Amino acid sequence: MQSFEWVDAESVEQAVSLLGEGNERQPVVAKAGGMDLLDLMKNGVVAPRRVVNLKTIKGMDGVRFDAKQGLELGALVTLARLSRESEVRRRFVALADAAEHAATPQVRNAATIGGNLLQRPRCWYFRHDHFHQAGGDDVERVRAGQNQYHAIFDNQRTVMVHASTPATALVAYGASVELSGPGGKSRVVPLSEFLLPPDMNRPRDTVIAPNELLTRVRIPAPGAGTKAAYHKQGERESYDWPICDVAVVLQMEGKTIRQASIAMGWVAPTPRRATEAEKLLVGKTLDEGLARQVAQTAVKGATPLSKNAYKVPVLEAVIRRTVLAAAAA
Ligand SMILES: Cc1cc2nc3c(=O)[nH]c(=O)nc-3n(C[C@H](O)[C@H](O)[C@H](O)COP(=O)(O)OP(=O)(O)OC[C@H]3O[C@@H](n4cnc5c(N)ncnc54)[C@H](O)[C@@H]3O)c2cc1C
């Protein structure tokens, strides 16, 4: 690892200005919990000349709920806090559960929701300094290689999946992120447009500019009768990444589903909405048969790679169970 300068930022404005002094050859990077950044530095994927510590900025870790505006999370809210926060657990249970099941207790205590959304893919080709420095097209290497955990949808141009599991729940809830840039300017971007398909030859997998900070995550207020559930399916219960994860948000009137949102993570380059399957639910009362039909529809069109066809039936089962769990919540 090459040596670098460390700055404890005191404000968003100062951090933005420091980030703006970087360039492609000598990057200046932000650090929140540092859980991903330090791995990337140790693997030689990132070699910053300066690291800007965001944890010293006051007021970037608020959690606020308003019945009209919805939920506002400061980017520095940790995953541990997100999983425990009563307003989040009561009104956005799929997000609280996603945060609770991400990573390990130690990681969740340090990792922030902002850094989590900005982490780079866990693809072992991407993380390996040999492959990374060789550059070029990852897709062909991974197609011929160890692709057990890669994408089964939308995998023509990239086969990597976005790593964030809270992102799956946030996409199901229709969340947006607030980005703050130079001159006090900020913009709000829907999360589904913020996340880009991972690319080994690009320094980030989102639309954030090098001199912008992610300052807040916002989720619209849930309508009356909103129910939700989340499930992360791994090879083991803890300390592991998922095979897939699913978040379901239903708006119900009695037993009738009025609106449905199903987001699937770790199966496509970015969390994918099962839009055709969602339509099957609207205006209906859920039973086992409908849940099965919804799950079968959601996995239609999957194009698995040489070693990950097993993900299709796993995803189908997880969708069926999560839809049933949401309606019964
Ligand atoms: C064993 C293990 C298991 C894991 N399992 C999971 C899992 O199941 N699900 C999951 O989602 N994650 C998992 N993780 C990953 C972990 O959750 C992430 O590394 C962590 O959430 C990143 O957050 P951070 O605050 O530490 O980010 P950092 O490492 O500080 O930053 C990540 C990136 O974001 C940038 N950045 C950070 N904050 C900002 C900001 N506010 N504005 C602009 N740029 C910013 C940094 O420059 C860096 O590029 C796992 C990690 C480990 C080690």
The ligand as an SDF file (V2000), in Angstrom:
LIG
                    3D

 53 58  0  0  0  0  0  0  0  0999 V2000
  -17.2070  -10.4130    5.9530 C   0  0  0  0  0  0  0  0  0  0  0  0
  -17.9880   -9.3040    5.3160 C   0  0  0  0  0  0  0  0  0  0  0  0
  -19.3060   -9.5480    4.9440 C   0  0  0  0  0  0  0  0  0  0  0  0
  -20.0470   -8.5270    4.3510 C   0  0  0  0  0  0  0  0  0  0  0  0
  -21.3660   -8.7740    4.0150 N   0  0  0  0  0  0  0  0  0  0  0  0
  -22.1220   -7.7800    3.4790 C   0  0  0  0  0  0  0  0  0  0  0  0
  -23.4950   -7.9800    3.1570 C   0  0  0  0  0  0  0  0  0  0  0  0
  -24.0730   -9.0520    3.3440 O   0  0  0  0  0  0  0  0  0  0  0  0
  -24.1810   -6.9440    2.6080 N   0  0  0  0  0  0  0  0  0  0  0  0
  -23.6160   -5.7350    2.3750 C   0  0  0  0  0  0  0  0  0  0  0  0
  -24.2860   -4.8390    1.9020 O   0  0  0  0  0  0  0  0  0  0  0  0
  -22.3110   -5.5140    2.6720 N   0  0  0  0  0  0  0  0  0  0  0  0
  -21.5620   -6.4960    3.2190 C   0  0  0  0  0  0  0  0  0  0  0  0
  -20.2450   -6.2590    3.5310 N   0  0  0  0  0  0  0  0  0  0  0  0
  -19.6340   -4.9880    3.1190 C   0  0  0  0  0  0  0  0  0  0  0  0
  -19.7650   -3.8860    4.1240 C   0  0  0  0  0  0  0  0  0  0  0  0
  -21.1070   -3.7660    4.5480 O   0  0  0  0  0  0  0  0  0  0  0  0
  -19.3170   -2.5990    3.4070 C   0  0  0  0  0  0  0  0  0  0  0  0
  -17.9280   -2.6910    3.1560 O   0  0  0  0  0  0  0  0  0  0  0  0
  -19.6290   -1.3570    4.2220 C   0  0  0  0  0  0  0  0  0  0  0  0
  -21.0240   -1.2070    4.3590 O   0  0  0  0  0  0  0  0  0  0  0  0
  -19.0820   -0.1110    3.5400 C   0  0  0  0  0  0  0  0  0  0  0  0
  -19.4430    1.0220    4.3200 O   0  0  0  0  0  0  0  0  0  0  0  0
  -18.3230    1.9910    4.9230 P   0  0  0  0  0  0  0  0  0  0  0  0
  -19.0070    3.0710    5.6460 O   0  0  0  0  0  0  0  0  0  0  0  0
  -17.3010    1.2090    5.6910 O   0  0  0  0  0  0  0  0  0  0  0  0
  -17.6890    2.5410    3.5600 O   0  0  0  0  0  0  0  0  0  0  0  0
  -16.2030    2.9750    3.2330 P   0  0  0  0  0  0  0  0  0  0  0  0
  -15.3430    1.7780    3.0890 O   0  0  0  0  0  0  0  0  0  0  0  0
  -15.7350    4.0550    4.1150 O   0  0  0  0  0  0  0  0  0  0  0  0
  -16.4650    3.6170    1.7950 O   0  0  0  0  0  0  0  0  0  0  0  0
  -16.8910    2.8460    0.7000 C   0  0  0  0  0  0  0  0  0  0  0  0
  -16.7650    3.7030   -0.5740 C   0  0  0  0  0  0  0  0  0  0  0  0
  -17.6530    4.8020   -0.5310 O   0  0  0  0  0  0  0  0  0  0  0  0
  -16.9730    6.0570   -0.5380 C   0  0  0  0  0  0  0  0  0  0  0  0
  -17.7330    6.8570    0.4310 N   0  0  0  0  0  0  0  0  0  0  0  0
  -18.0810    6.4740    1.6930 C   0  0  0  0  0  0  0  0  0  0  0  0
  -18.9650    7.3330    2.2040 N   0  0  0  0  0  0  0  0  0  0  0  0
  -19.1540    8.3060    1.2790 C   0  0  0  0  0  0  0  0  0  0  0  0
  -19.9910    9.4660    1.2220 C   0  0  0  0  0  0  0  0  0  0  0  0
  -20.8060    9.7810    2.2110 N   0  0  0  0  0  0  0  0  0  0  0  0
  -19.9570   10.2160    0.0880 N   0  0  0  0  0  0  0  0  0  0  0  0
  -19.1340    9.8940   -0.9400 C   0  0  0  0  0  0  0  0  0  0  0  0
  -18.3350    8.7890   -0.9470 N   0  0  0  0  0  0  0  0  0  0  0  0
  -18.3630    8.0050    0.1470 C   0  0  0  0  0  0  0  0  0  0  0  0
  -15.5330    5.7540   -0.1950 C   0  0  0  0  0  0  0  0  0  0  0  0
  -14.6530    6.6280   -0.8560 O   0  0  0  0  0  0  0  0  0  0  0  0
  -15.3920    4.3290   -0.7360 C   0  0  0  0  0  0  0  0  0  0  0  0
  -15.1270    4.3670   -2.1200 O   0  0  0  0  0  0  0  0  0  0  0  0
  -19.4690   -7.2530    4.1240 C   0  0  0  0  0  0  0  0  0  0  0  0
  -18.1400   -7.0150    4.4950 C   0  0  0  0  0  0  0  0  0  0  0  0
  -17.4010   -8.0210    5.0810 C   0  0  0  0  0  0  0  0  0  0  0  0
  -15.9810   -7.7340    5.4800 C   0  0  0  0  0  0  0  0  0  0  0  0
  1  2  1  0
  2  3  1  0
  2 52  2  0
  3  4  2  0
  4  5  1  0
  4 50  1  0
  5  6  2  0
  6  7  1  0
  6 13  1  0
  7  8  2  0
  7  9  1  0
  9 10  1  0
 10 11  2  0
 10 12  1  0
 12 13  2  0
 13 14  1  0
 14 15  1  0
 14 50  1  0
 15 16  1  0
 16 17  1  0
 16 18  1  0
 18 19  1  0
 18 20  1  0
 20 21  1  0
 20 22  1  0
 22 23  1  0
 23 24  1  0
 24 25  2  0
 24 26  1  0
 24 27  1  0
 27 28  1  0
 28 29  2  0
 28 30  1  0
 28 31  1  0
 31 32  1  0
 32 33  1  0
 33 34  1  0
 33 48  1  0
 34 35  1  0
 35 36  1  0
 35 46  1  0
 36 37  1  0
 36 45  1  0
 37 38  2  0
 38 39  1  0
 39 40  1  0
 39 45  2  0
 40 41  1  0
 40 42  2  0
 42 43  1  0
 43 44  2  0
 44 45  1  0
 46 47  1  0
 46 48  1  0
 48 49  1  0
 50 51  2  0
 51 52  1  0
 52 53  1  0
M  END
$$$$
